[in-house]
Amino acid sequence: MQNTSVSKRPEKAQLGYVICIASVAALGGLLFGYDWVVISGAKPFFVPHFHLFNANIIGWAMSCALLGALVGALVTGWLADRFGRKKLLAVAGLLFAISSILTGWAPSFVWFAFWRIIGGVAIGMASNLSPLYIAEVSPAAVRGRLVALNQLTIVIGILLADMVNWLIAQPISARATSAMIAASWDGRIGWRWMFTAVAIPSLVFLVGALMIPESPRWLAKQGHLARARTILARIGGELHADNEISAIQATLLGEKTGRVNLSDLLSSGVLKIIGIGVLLAVFQQWCGINVIFSYAQDIFHSAGYHVNGVLFDIVITGAVNLVFTLVAMGLVDRLGRRPLMLIGAGGLVVTHTLLGYAFYKHIDGLPIVILVMAAIACYAMTLAPITWVLISEIFPNRIRGTALSIAVSTLWIADFVLTQTFPSLKAVVGTAGAFWLYAVICALGFVFVLAAVPETKGKSLEELEKNMLA
């Protein structure tokens, strides 16, 4: 029987409470975005400070956090299913705070890389836990926009990192030598504060995580039904709590509520759902948009604009990213997930095809900038936030933490593969060929979403589980 309460919007006071606890969890996204981007602004200063003049070592400095992110994403699902969401959110906040300070004030490059990896673990944990927790506490009527709130905070974190880097760093003369940069205030002290600045929001996240309630679905899974019902009543009212507890119990009926075993993940119905989640994560990365982000400064320069690249990133790329993420939050619970994913895939087919043509014909100037902004806007209001919404919703209750961990880990691996292969791909088929390849991937993604991805709008997590396992 369909849950009659899922489409009912919470009362104003209850909605305010849900937004409050979801916002605390979404702070993990802000820290994720900040910590991931801050290193790019610090790079011109810590490289000469630590005398890093080997390309492989510099590459390791820039990417070592990815190793930690992958480890964090891999272990968090199992830990979240065993110890709960709230405790691990607090652990992630603590790791962000400690690693930001100790990375900034590392006495040697070895310690710098070590604490960047620990910060990466926090990134991997936050990328898993924040959407997971928000999905599990949110009523169905507003779940999409609240999970998308996590993507919004990631974008804000990226902007914040760019702003902090821009405000701290003093202009570098084109004639400055590495020794001059290392001896400057930025080379000695300034870059350290770029990392350390995020310690304050990290501590806010830590304190907030200790104050929010545990996920009611995790509590119910552990047999703490009274505590789970109390939290659900605070979130959506007494009727909402009764209906949700009944639905949760039905999904767990006859199931073990302890740790998740491999056999639980390999059953035919569950394996299909995990496959959908993994392919969504890979598609979000392999749609090619991160290549545009990585090469935005080069594209702007080729278009004839000579403004500082970081300022461009803040004012143009970051602004478009932020505005269209807000658009996504307004549409996700109205238009639905599938339509937005299809719009995103189809839109990127068009922009990538045109970008490939522009590079093939050596077109410079405003047309390139317009196409880049269109691609970023399309991605920001569709694939970027909606993928996180979907992979936080589609997995069954008892394996959600572990299954989401698999999907998020795949996302990080796909990101690494995309970033590492683009230079080689560009050398073989050219920039035009690369964008045409990404257009083909987006076309395949369109077919995949159309054929396999369910609409989750307005349905409780338990109703989704029942439908997808049917």
C-alpha positions, 0 to 999 in steps of 0.5 A: 500500500502506498504511503499516503504521507509522502507527498505531504509537505511538512509544516513550517516549523518542521520544515525549518527543523529539517532545513537546519539539520540538513544544512549542518550535514551539508557543511561537509560539502562546503569543506569538501569543495574548499579543501579540494580547490584551495591547493590550486591557489597555494601551488605557486607558493608551496612549490618553491617553499618546499623546492619541488622542481620535479614534475612527478613530485609536483603532480603528487602534491596536487593529487595525493588528496585523491588517494585519501578521498578514495580511502575515505569513500571506501571505508565510510559506507561500512563504518556508517552502517555499523556506527551510524551517520552522526558520529562519522560526520563529526569525525569528518569535521575533526579530520578537516580541522586537524588536517587543514591546520597541520597541512598549512603549518607542515615543516616539510613536504613529507608532512605536507603530503601526509596531512593532505592525504588525511584531508582527502580522507575527510573529503571522501567521508563528507562526499559519502555521508552528507548526501546519505544523511540528508536523504535519510532525514528528509521528507519525500516532498522536499528531499530532492532540493535538500540533497541538492543543498549539498551540491550547492555548498560544494560550489560555495566551498569552491568559491570560498577557496578561490576568494580566500586564495585571491584575498591572501595572495599578493600579485606575483611579478612575471619576473619573480624567480622561485627564490624571490617567491619563496622568500616573499610573505606569500611564500613563507606564510601566506599560503599556509593561511590558505589551508588554515582558514578552513579550520573555523568552518570545520570546527563549526561542522564538528560541533553541529554534527554533535548536535544533530540527531542520528539518522532515524532510518539507521536507528530503526535498522538497529532496532531503536524504533522509539528513538527513530519515531521521536526524530521522525515526528520532529521532522514531519509530525506524528502521522509522518512518523507512524507511516515512516516507521511502518514502512521502514519496518516492512523493508527490514522484515526478515532481514538481519540488521547487523553488518552488511555482507558481500552476499547482501550486495550480490543478490540479483535485485540489489546488484542491479541497483548498485549497477545503476548507482555506479553508472550514474557516478561514472557518467557524472564524471565522464560527461567531460565537464571537469575537463572544461573546469580544468582548462577554463583559464586556457580557453578564456585566454584563447578567447582573447581575455587577459584578466587574471585567471583566478578572478575569471574563475570566481566571477564567471565560472563560479557565478554560473555554477552557483546560479544554476545550482540554485536553479536545480534546487528549484526544479528537482522536486517539481520537474523531477530527477529523470527529466533534469538528467535527460536535459543535462545529457542532451544539452551536453551532447549539443555543447560538446559537439559545438565545442569540438567543431569550434576547436576543429575550425580554430574559432576563438573569442566570444563563441567559445566563452558562450559555449563553455558557460552553456556547458557549465550551466547545463551541468550545474543544474542537472548532472552535478546535483541530481546525480548526488540526489539519485545515488542517495535515494535508490539504495535499500535501507539496510545496505544504503551506507555501503552501496553509496560508498561503492558508488562514491568510490567509483566516482572518485576513480572515474574522476581520476581516470578522466583527469589523467587521460585527457592530455593523452587523449588530446595528443591522439585525437586533438581537443576537438576529437576529445570533446566529440568523444565526450559528446558520444558518452553523453549520448550514451548517458542519455540512453542509459537514463531513459532506459534504466534510471527510475523517477524518485520524485515524491516517493519515500525511500521505502517505496522506492526500495519496494519498487526497485526490488520488485 
